[in-house]
Amino acid sequence: MAEIVVELKGFDEAIAWLERAPETANSLFAEAVERGLQAIAGRVKAYPPATEANRPGRVTRDGRPMGYYERGQGWWYPVKQAKTLGGVRLKSVGVRPLGRKAAEQLGAVGYKLIRSSGRLREHWTTRIEKQPDGVEGVIGTGVSYAGAVEGFVSQDPRQARLPASRGWPSLETAFREGVPDIEAALGEAVQRLADEFNKGR
């Protein structure tokens, strides 16, 4: 995935604390940035409501059966002959037969599963790195299709085409909406530093 750099302005007091009490300031700022990253991660972990693309029964404009995507599992593709289902009737092993009426309406006897879900919601990670002059926060995922689903609209046209139309947030949007959370957490950290300093006077 690409990289987003968020530059917060108006935190001169935070910089002053990094110079005055670097160890204490870095620890408090690390906590603050982690809270901000968790707020961003919470936004991209929240799946939008399921749509018709996540349910069986879809057909093309000319009436041919279509597959559907089940979150956490993968792609179910339509099967037209019972023998292709292999006599198995359990969804847990990747086979979903249809009843006679549904099969007649759809033009398929059931579905078979291609397990392709990377469980994106479960694989967003955050990391904090303390630098000599501050703190760096990193959020990311190793799921291969993350860019197409929740990536950078400005850099990956796949995200702008399909997922956005189904309510998936882009990482850029999550960051933009999360900046106030980061600012509030950093403001609180600066106040805690000032309170602790004033106690010792």
Secondary structure, 3 states (H helix, E strand, C coil): CCCCCCCCCCCHHHHHHHHHCHHHHHHHHHHHHHHHHHHHHHHHHCCCCCCHHHCCCCECCCCCECCEEECCCEEEEEECCHHHHCCCCCHHHCEEECCHHHHHHHCCCEEEEEECCCCHHHHEEEEEEEECCEEEEEEEECCCCHHHHHCCCCCCHHHHHCHHHHCCCCHHHHHHHHHHHHHHHHHHHHHHHHHHHHHCC
